Amino acid sequence: MANIKSAKKRILVTKTRNERNKAIKSAVKTAIKKVDAAVAAKDKEAASTALLAATSAIDKATKKGVYHKNTASRKVSRLAKAVNSIA
């Protein structure tokens, strides 16, 4: 365990940020699963609405620094490609 005051603070701050990031990542994964489920069911309407929600969640996570912008872009692109593949 740390003895220095600043090191103790870093441990607390890191724990808080870690929990926040974990919650945000979990929400993004859930949104992505909803899109994938709609695509698997070939439900274009549900997939489009789920894509909108997932894109929003990914963008918010990127803005908060949870994801790198290229990672977010790749995730959104793959989801959009999957939704557009429904005929």
C-alpha positions as CSV (number, residue, x, y, z in Angstrom):
1,M,0.0,0.0,0.0
2,A,1.2,3.5,-0.8
3,N,2.5,5.7,2.0
4,I,2.7,9.1,0.2
5,K,-0.5,11.2,0.2
6,S,-0.4,11.8,-3.6
7,A,0.0,8.1,-4.3
8,K,-3.0,7.3,-2.1
9,K,-5.0,9.9,-4.0
10,R,-3.9,8.4,-7.4
11,I,-5.1,5.0,-6.2
12,L,-8.5,6.4,-5.3
13,V,-8.9,8.4,-8.5
14,T,-7.8,5.4,-10.7
15,K,-10.3,3.2,-9.0
16,T,-13.1,5.8,-9.6
17,R,-12.2,6.2,-13.2
18,N,-11.8,2.5,-13.7
19,E,-15.4,1.9,-12.5
20,R,-16.7,4.7,-14.6
21,N,-15.0,3.4,-17.8
22,K,-16.2,-0.1,-17.1
23,A,-19.8,1.1,-16.8
24,I,-19.5,3.1,-20.0
25,K,-17.9,0.2,-21.9
26,S,-20.6,-2.2,-20.6
27,A,-23.3,0.1,-21.9
28,V,-21.7,0.3,-25.3
29,K,-21.4,-3.5,-25.5
30,T,-25.0,-3.9,-24.6
31,A,-26.0,-1.4,-27.4
32,I,-23.9,-3.3,-29.9
33,K,-25.5,-6.6,-28.9
34,K,-28.9,-5.1,-29.5
35,V,-27.9,-4.1,-33.0
36,D,-26.4,-7.6,-33.6
37,A,-29.6,-9.3,-32.4
38,A,-31.8,-7.1,-34.7
39,V,-29.5,-7.9,-37.6
40,A,-29.6,-11.6,-36.9
41,A,-33.4,-11.4,-36.8
42,K,-33.3,-9.5,-40.1
43,D,-35.5,-6.7,-38.6
44,K,-34.4,-3.6,-40.5
45,E,-36.6,-1.2,-38.5
46,A,-35.3,-2.4,-35.1
47,A,-31.7,-2.6,-36.4
48,S,-31.9,1.0,-37.6
49,T,-33.1,2.4,-34.2
50,A,-30.6,0.2,-32.3
51,L,-27.8,1.5,-34.6
52,L,-28.8,5.1,-33.8
53,A,-28.6,4.4,-30.1
54,A,-25.4,2.4,-30.3
55,T,-23.7,5.1,-32.4
56,S,-24.7,7.7,-29.8
57,A,-23.4,5.6,-27.0
58,I,-20.1,5.0,-28.8
59,D,-19.7,8.7,-29.6
60,K,-20.3,9.7,-26.0
61,A,-17.8,7.1,-24.8
62,T,-15.2,8.5,-27.2
63,K,-15.9,12.0,-26.0
64,K,-15.3,10.9,-22.4
65,G,-12.0,9.3,-23.5
66,V,-13.0,5.7,-23.0
67,Y,-12.4,4.8,-26.6
68,H,-9.9,6.1,-29.1
69,K,-11.6,7.9,-32.1
70,N,-10.4,5.3,-34.6
71,T,-11.7,2.5,-32.4
72,A,-15.1,4.2,-32.2
73,S,-15.1,4.9,-35.9
74,R,-14.3,1.2,-36.6
75,K,-17.1,0.0,-34.3
76,V,-19.7,2.4,-35.9
77,S,-18.6,1.4,-39.4
78,R,-19.0,-2.3,-38.7
79,L,-22.4,-1.8,-37.2
80,A,-23.6,0.3,-40.1
81,K,-22.3,-2.2,-42.6
82,A,-24.1,-5.0,-40.8
83,V,-27.4,-3.0,-40.7
84,N,-27.1,-2.1,-44.4
85,S,-26.5,-5.8,-45.3
86,I,-30.1,-6.6,-44.4
87,A,-32.1,-6.8,-47.6
